[in-house]
Amino acid sequence: MGIRIAMRAPLERNMPELSVIIPVYNVESYLERCVDSVRRQTWKDLEIILVDDGSEDGSGKICDEFARRDRRIVTVHQMNQGPSAARNAGLKLASGRYVGFIDGDDWVREEYYEHLMGLARKEKADIATCLYERAAEEKDSYRAFPFERVKALNGEEMLQYFLASAIKGGVTYVPCWSKVYRRDAIAHCRFHTEIQYSEDLLFNWEALCSVQKCVYSDCKAYFYFQNEKSITASKRKDGEKAIQDLFHVAEKMAQVYQGDSKKTLDLLRQYRAKVHFSVFIKFGDAREPDALELLLKNVKREGKRLMGSPLSISRKLFLLFVLAAPKKMLLKMMYLKK
């Protein structure tokens, strides 16, 4: 696969408490900010794994320079395979008891990992997660911590909280980069490289179905930078591929779940219904007439289930319009969007 590793001497690679995996693709303008924010962490017992996913700019050289300057850093160079493959490559090399992910153009507060690791240890949790904040400038990261609420969840509580968040459109559990995971608890979990959309959601669902306890904090210590050239934004904006992935993830989630909780099963059905509705809203105008009509039929069929779900108020209002409007009028509206 054309993988090359640049790292410090193997004998000096001690087993850290935490491995931080950073997939890198064409982010030379932002990479130093990202890596430095990890190097400055108040939690010192960590290793940093930079996975250069075939960058075509100077990102690879920056990774190598960081590896030369800091003994805690490992650099991996591989052919471009996408963010899921890059994260999987990092997981293969990770030696920490816990593992976390950061995207190459994002950054974190200096206390970020000390905070999450402290929560994980205090609550004896397999996964610790927090919220994030959209930020355009580094100065945004110097805001004071808000008043913090902490919630520990066990068993079905975790799965139900995850599904409610995904249905409502929140990001409490969906992204992989706002968490730390106990590595042996998710040893069997990998990112699905065939999926370009919602790969975080499926990875975290599989992880949550395997672990015993999670802890959630509403502090915002991760700063999410939306960069058009980033490893995430570089995904091909293919409507049909997005549709296939969204439906595939929803079906896979139902297959992965082995429990018998009526509430969890109902939330899974609500999530699947929400996918139909989301596809109709976001991608309906890209579909063929027959496919669009079938999609609308599914939305109307699942309307009652969705109205009783944790869907956001704005989405429920739009859903009411879709359910009440004549089919011909809705289809005409979608055609006019083309």
N, C-alpha and C positions, 0 to 999 in steps of 0.2 A: 504493500500500500504506500510505499515511499515514506515510511516513518523514520525520522531521525531525532535523537534525543541529545540535548546539550544540558549538562547538569554538573553539579559539584562532584567531588570525588565520592564514590559509593561508600567508602568507609566512614565518611563524615555525615552521611545521611541518617541521622537519628530518627527514631519513630516519634513523630509529633502527636500532639493531642488532636490537632485539626489540620485537615488538608483543604486548601481553597483552590478550586479549579476555575480557570478563566479561559474560555474559548475566545480565540482572537482571529478576526478576519477584517483586514483593511481598516484598521482603526488607529493608524499611526498618530493622528492629531489628538487622540483622547487616551491612548494606552498608558502613557506615563502617569496621568492623573489617577487612573484606575488602580494601577499597580502600587503607586506610592500610598494611596489610601489604605491598602492592605498592609503594606510594609510598616506603616505608622500605627498599626493597631495596638491598643493597650494590652490585648491578649497576644503574648509573644510566642507561645508554644504552637507554632504553625509552620506548614510548608505551603508554598505557592506553586501551582502547576500551570504553566502557560502553554496552551495548545494552539500553535499557529496553524490554522486550517487553510493552508495554501494561499496566504495573503499575497497580493500582487503589488502592495506598496512597501513601505519600510517597516511594517509591523514586525516581521520576522527578525530583522536585525535588532530592533529595540528589545525584543524578548531575549535574544542572546546576550545583549549588553546587561540586562537585568540579572541574568543567571551568573554572569561574571562578577557582578557587584554584590550580590547577596547570596550567601550559602544556602538560604532557605528556599531558593527558587530553582525549579526544574523547567526547562523549555522543551517542548515536543514540536517537531515540524512534520506535517503530513500533507498529502495531496488534499485539495478541497473536496470535502465530503458533507459539509453542512454542520450546523451547531450540535445536532444530536450525536453524530459520530465524534465530534471534538470532545464533548462532555464524556462520552463513553471511554475515549482514549485516556482522559484524565482519571476516570474511575479505576482503570486498570493499574495506573501508577500510584494512586493514593495509598498512603500508609497510615494516615491518621485514624484515631478512634472515631472521630466525627469528620464529616465532609460537607463542604458548602460550595456554592457556585456564584460567580459574578460575571456579568457580561462585560466585554472589554471596553465599552464606552461609558459604563456606569461607575459609580464610586460609593463609598460607605463612610459613615462617621467613624472616628477613631475608636469609639467604645463599642462599635457594632458587634464584633465577635465576642468580646468580653460579656456583653449583655446577653446574647443568645446562648453562649456556653454556660453562663451562670444560671439561666433559666432551665436549661436542659439538665444540668447537674442537680439543682435544687429540687426539681419536680421528678427527677429520674425518668425523663422523657426521651423517647426515641427520635422525636422531631421537635425542634423549636423554631417558631416563625414569628415574623413581625410584619408591619405594614411598610409601604414604600411611599416615596413622594416624587412626583414628576419635577424635574429640575433642569433648568437650562444653563445655569452658571454654578461654578464651584462655591461661590459665596453662600448659596442656598444651604449648603451643608453645615453652616455654623449656627443654625437656629437652635434654640434651647429645646430639650426634650419636653414633649407635652405631658400632661398628667397621664400616667400610664395605668391601663387596666390589664390584668393578666388572667388568662383562663386556661385551666388544665382540662383536657378532654380524654376520655377513655373509650375504647371499643367502638360501638355503634355511634356514640356521640360525635366522634371525629368524622366518620363517613357522612353523617347527616349534616354536620356543619359545613363540610366541604361541598356537598351537593347543593345546599341552600345558597352558598356563596357563588357557585358556578351558575346556578339558575338566575340569581339576581344580577349577575354580571360583575360581581366583586372579584377581588384578587387575593383574598385572605390566604387561600391554600393553592391557588392555581400555579403561580410561577415557582420555579425551582430556585431562583436566585434570592429569595427572601427568607432563607431557612438554613439550619444546620441539621444534618441527619446522622444518627448513629450508624456507622458504616456497616457493621455486621448485621444490623437489622434490615438493611436494604441491599444486602450482598447480591441477591438474585435479580434486582431491578436494573434495567438498562433503558435508555431512551430508544424509541423505535425510529430507526433511521429512514424508514419508508414514509414517515409522517412529517409534513412540513408545517402543519397548522395544528395547534392544541397538543403538541408533543409533551409540554410541561404538565398539562392536565392529566394525561394518561400515566405518565411516570409517577406523579404524586398520588394518583388513585391506587396504583399498584403498590406503592410504598405504604399508604395508609391502610390498605387491606392486610398488610403484613405485620404492622407494629402494634404495640400495646397502649402507648400513651403519647399524646402531643401536648405542647404548651404554646399558647398564643399570646402575644403582646401587641397592643395597638400603638406602640411607639413607632415613629417613622425614622429609621436609621439607615435605610437604603435609598439611594438617589438614582432614579431611573431617567436616563437621558435618551430621548427619541431622536436617533440619528439615521437619516435615510441610507447611509452607507454601512450601517452596522451589520453584524452577523445575523441579527434577527430580521432587520428590514430588507436584507439582500435576498430573502426568499422570493421566489418568482411569484408575482401577483396573478396567479392563475385561478380564476373563479371556480372552474370545474374541479381542480385539484383541492381547493379549500373545501368545497362541498363534500367530496369523497372522504377527505380526512375527518371532517366534523362528524359525519355519519359513522365512519369506521371507529372513531374514538368512542362514540356513544354506545355502539354495539359491543365493543371490547370491554368497556367498563362494566356492562351488565354481565358479561361472561366471567370477568375476573372475580366479581363478588360471589362469595360462597355462603353468605349468611342467609338467615330466614326472617329478618326483621321486616315487618309489614311497612313500617315507616320508611326504612331505607329503600325497599323495593319500590314503594310509591314515588319517592324522590327520584330514583333512577328513571322511572317512566316519565316523570315530569321533566327531567333533564332532556330525555330523548325528544319529548314534545317541544321543548324550548329550542332544540337544534333545528327542528322543522321550521319553527317560526323565525328563527334567526336567519336561516338560509333564505326564506321567502323575503325577508326585509333587505338583506345585504346583497344577495346574489340572484334573486328571482328574475331580474331583467336580463340576466345572462343565459337563461335556460330556454330550451326549445318549448314551443307552445304546449305540447302534450305533457312534458315534464313539469312545466309551471302549473298547469291545471291540476296535476296529481299532487303537487306540493301544496297548493291551496286547499285541496280536499283534505289532506292530512292535517293542516293547520285548523280547519273548521272542525274536524273530527276530534282533535285534541284540545279544542278551545276551553271546554269546561275544566279539564284537568289543569290547564295552564292558569286559569283564573284562580284556582285554589292553591297555586304554587307560590314560592317566594319571589316571583318575577317582580321587577321594579314597577312602581306605580305608573311611570310614563309608558312602559311597555304594555301594561295592562290596559291603559286607555287606548293605545293604538290597536291592541288586540280586539277590544270591544268594537272598534270601527271596522276592522277586518271581518269580524263575525257577523256584523249587522249589514254590511254593504253587499249589494248584489254581486254575484260572481263575475258577470260580464264586465261590470264597471271596474272591479279590481284588476282583472286580466288586462283590460285596456290601459289602466294606469301603469301597469308594469311594462307593457309594450312601449308606451310613450317615453319611458325612462331610457330606452335604448338609444 
